[in-house]
Amino acid sequence: MTWQLQEAKQRFSELVRRTLEEGPQVVTRHGKEVVVVVSAEEYGRTGEKKPDFKEFLLSGPDLSVLDLERPKEMPRDVDL
């Protein structure tokens, strides 16, 4: 079913009930589809998996292209 945004706001409980009983519900704004409401169970089946911290770090940019070597010369002398 398709719902206009104003109607979806006014009848939110029914929107949720129909989502659970009938499946995804489309909400429109100014005649254009803007969102689809799905049950938590269906959303969980989409395969969307949050990465763990290690996966997050490993998914970052390739740092091997940077020159990260330390200088070999000794530090300067400082009088204390």
Secondary structure, DSSP 8 states (H G I E B T S, - for coil): -EEEHHHHHHTHHHHHHHHHHH--EEEEETTEEEEEE--HHHHHTT------HHHHHHTS--GGGS------S-------
